[in-house]
């Protein structure tokens, strides 16, 4: 899956989708897609990633307590 690093705007390939969608993981392994020679994979914080359209990642991928703030209904 390709995402964009929000600060630099560079395209990155996510190498481990399980890490990406796991809300208990703060980082995921990516490979920046720039230049002719691809750099080595590295771990970056998921909160710095956005979809190529600029849309943020779903909250359930980033916050393990995303349901805690919902209003409980009887």
C-alpha beads as a LAMMPS data file, in Angstrom:
LAMMPS data file: protein, C-alpha beads

74 atoms
73 bonds

1 atom types
1 bond types

-500.0 500.0 xlo xhi
-500.0 500.0 ylo yhi
-500.0 500.0 zlo zhi

Masses

1 110.0

Atoms # bond

1 1 1 0.000 0.000 0.000
2 1 1 1.288 3.449 -0.869
3 1 1 0.818 6.379 1.498
4 1 1 2.305 9.859 1.761
5 1 1 4.522 11.197 4.547
6 1 1 2.674 14.364 5.527
7 1 1 5.646 16.575 6.420
8 1 1 7.744 15.981 3.310
9 1 1 5.009 14.907 0.892
10 1 1 7.099 11.910 -0.206
11 1 1 5.393 8.718 -1.280
12 1 1 6.126 5.671 0.899
13 1 1 5.347 2.001 0.457
14 1 1 4.026 0.372 3.618
15 1 1 5.794 -2.966 4.002
16 1 1 3.686 -4.442 6.805
17 1 1 -0.069 -3.877 6.575
18 1 1 -0.672 -5.675 9.874
19 1 1 1.426 -3.053 11.694
20 1 1 -0.377 -0.277 9.831
21 1 1 -3.892 -1.275 10.878
22 1 1 -2.954 -2.380 14.410
23 1 1 -3.895 0.504 16.768
24 1 1 -1.434 -0.793 19.391
25 1 1 1.533 -0.155 17.068
26 1 1 2.724 3.457 16.925
27 1 1 5.154 2.851 14.050
28 1 1 5.155 0.921 10.801
29 1 1 7.888 -0.131 8.404
30 1 1 7.987 1.801 5.141
31 1 1 10.258 2.355 2.168
32 1 1 10.452 5.855 0.715
33 1 1 9.836 5.934 -3.037
34 1 1 12.252 8.563 -4.285
35 1 1 15.202 8.529 -6.623
36 1 1 16.516 5.697 -8.749
37 1 1 17.980 3.709 -5.861
38 1 1 15.412 3.000 -3.173
39 1 1 16.604 3.648 0.373
40 1 1 16.580 0.943 3.030
41 1 1 13.259 0.338 4.804
42 1 1 12.754 2.256 8.037
43 1 1 10.194 2.602 10.795
44 1 1 8.215 5.828 11.030
45 1 1 5.340 6.975 13.209
46 1 1 1.932 6.201 11.732
47 1 1 0.549 9.598 12.727
48 1 1 2.860 11.192 10.129
49 1 1 1.220 9.243 7.288
50 1 1 -1.765 10.228 5.159
51 1 1 -3.394 8.778 2.059
52 1 1 -2.057 10.163 -1.252
53 1 1 -5.237 12.287 -1.468
54 1 1 -4.268 14.008 1.811
55 1 1 -6.961 12.265 3.856
56 1 1 -5.824 11.158 7.313
57 1 1 -5.647 7.508 8.320
58 1 1 -8.696 6.066 10.079
59 1 1 -8.674 6.722 13.814
60 1 1 -9.124 3.001 14.526
61 1 1 -5.678 2.397 12.946
62 1 1 -3.990 4.952 15.226
63 1 1 -5.787 5.015 18.575
64 1 1 -6.320 1.842 20.601
65 1 1 -8.914 3.713 22.700
66 1 1 -10.956 5.015 19.771
67 1 1 -14.149 3.497 21.174
68 1 1 -13.682 4.919 24.684
69 1 1 -14.883 8.381 23.699
70 1 1 -18.088 7.158 22.086
71 1 1 -21.278 7.816 23.996
72 1 1 -22.603 4.584 25.420
73 1 1 -26.221 3.909 24.621
74 1 1 -28.614 2.001 26.868

Bonds

1 1 1 2
2 1 2 3
3 1 3 4
4 1 4 5
5 1 5 6
6 1 6 7
7 1 7 8
8 1 8 9
9 1 9 10
10 1 10 11
11 1 11 12
12 1 12 13
13 1 13 14
14 1 14 15
15 1 15 16
16 1 16 17
17 1 17 18
18 1 18 19
19 1 19 20
20 1 20 21
21 1 21 22
22 1 22 23
23 1 23 24
24 1 24 25
25 1 25 26
26 1 26 27
27 1 27 28
28 1 28 29
29 1 29 30
30 1 30 31
31 1 31 32
32 1 32 33
33 1 33 34
34 1 34 35
35 1 35 36
36 1 36 37
37 1 37 38
38 1 38 39
39 1 39 40
40 1 40 41
41 1 41 42
42 1 42 43
43 1 43 44
44 1 44 45
45 1 45 46
46 1 46 47
47 1 47 48
48 1 48 49
49 1 49 50
50 1 50 51
51 1 51 52
52 1 52 53
53 1 53 54
54 1 54 55
55 1 55 56
56 1 56 57
57 1 57 58
58 1 58 59
59 1 59 60
60 1 60 61
61 1 61 62
62 1 62 63
63 1 63 64
64 1 64 65
65 1 65 66
66 1 66 67
67 1 67 68
68 1 68 69
69 1 69 70
70 1 70 71
71 1 71 72
72 1 72 73
73 1 73 74
